[in-house]
Amino acid sequence: GRIMLKSYLLENYGYNEPIFLNDLKIEGLSENAVRQSVKRLVAKGFLERYDNGIYYIPKAGGLLGKSYLDPLLVIMRKYVRNKYETYGYITGLSFVNQLGLTTQMPAVIEIVTNTEATNGRTVMVGSQKVRIKKSAVPVSNNNVELLQLLDCIVQAEKYTELSLKETVDTMLSYVRQKRFTKEQLSEVSYAINGATAKKLIEWGIIYEFRS
């Protein structure tokens, strides 16, 4: 079991990648056997525990003798996406910052995710505060960037450090760059609230969607 798990982890995760105990489904090993194997691999120093139910394979060597896991990587894997699918997105001040509308960095990272059932709660990942809430529309590879934009339209004005015109221009060029279509918009339209709809029209963003 142990040898099997070791090679499975190296093959599927590699070094410094968060491994969530809940995700470990290995053919021929019961949940309990997987747990026990993980415990043994931690005792042997092959695995390192990052947080409750989260492990990683540290790379030996380097300045500090052992590598550490990047909390942002853990946050992204847990709430945003893995190699195969997207199930959430970063929102709020972090995304407004990414768009270049503000230089402010948030103390709390805000995330909308399919993995959450509540309308918002704050969790700690390592030493980073994360605010997570469920999405009104299930997030997928196909709609994630659009949902992110729709959230941002309302948040932009609250956080922007640019003039209104520059803010709107930034949003417009983002929509053009992403080549969003009218069809994509209609697929998420039931989740668009009045304030967002008003801005889509007022700022002329709605006219940038391709047919």
Helices and strands as residue ranges (DSSP letters): H 2-12, E 19-20, G 21-23, H 31-43, E 48-51, E 54-56, H 71-75, I 76-80, E 88-91, H 93-98, E 108-113, E 121-125, E 128-133, H 144-159, H 164-178, H 182-187, G 189-191, H 194-202, G 205-208
